[in-house]
Amino acid sequence: MPRSQHPQTLRQPVTVTGHGLHTNKPCRVTIHPVAQPTGIRFLHGPTGIEIPAKADLVGELTLATTLTKDGLRFGTVEHLLAALAGLEIEHAIIEVDSEELPILDGSAGPWVEALVAAGTRTLPGFRRFIKVLRPVEVSAQGKWMRVSPYAGLRLRYTIDFDHPAIGRQSREVSLTPEKFRRELSTARTFCMEQDIAFMRSKGLALGGSLDNAVVFSATGPLNETLRYEDEAVRHKMLDLVGDLALLGAPLLGLVEAHAAGHALHIGLVKALLADTQAWTWSDAGIAAPARPMFGHRLPSVHPLPA
Ligand SMILES: [Zn+2]
């Protein structure tokens, strides 16, 4: 799939059903195309309440990313957001009938398959990127993240778990839809066997199993196989792609993360958006579209987000 210069939505609606990782509640999701580039919006079918996929509407961040508004919540949105952003589908309505999105196989793979089956359609105009102009950093307790100027979207992620089955893993990728699908999209969420009882006591991971997560014991994964030797860091990068989608627009920058997680991902997104000197809107994209020699377009002026 080529990198798109134009905003993309789906060609047709697609429905996916499953159950939530943390709540274990059934959930039906229909992703609808839109006629105009209006970003990604979640729609609670039963009430009609909409929640745009934006960082300022993020609520709970324990082991998943949750959007909240008007007393409503949508949990574990990051894997679907990653699939959409990874495929450069940045405009759609996600209709949901429950409070937590399906975990499926614990990766973004089934979401990618559904989106690819639905196909994409181009919308008018050019994609608008958030182009980083100077570095922005966030850190907490030895964990840190930084975003700095880069001509595309490059992710550099390191995890360092004090756990023999995971340890230190590093990976770097310049993201394209192909690389997202091939290198990140099928990496599954993971946890430590020793943490399961604690998570369940907090009402989390009630729908978790070896069918939707990698569980690491002291000696290695309890699952029969890993999809990649470094599946854990690849999944963290997948989560990062989903959390970066909450910028509300695609990013041009190098994102480095060390021992990060959802809270720090969202912290970086908010810090970047708040530092309006650190970025600018750009519709030039990765490779500027061919401009006619005469009568080329005037530069666009875009309002800053509220
Ligand atoms: Zn995840």
Residues whose N, C-alpha, C, O or C-beta is under 5 A from the ligand:
A	BS01	ZN	T189 H235 D239
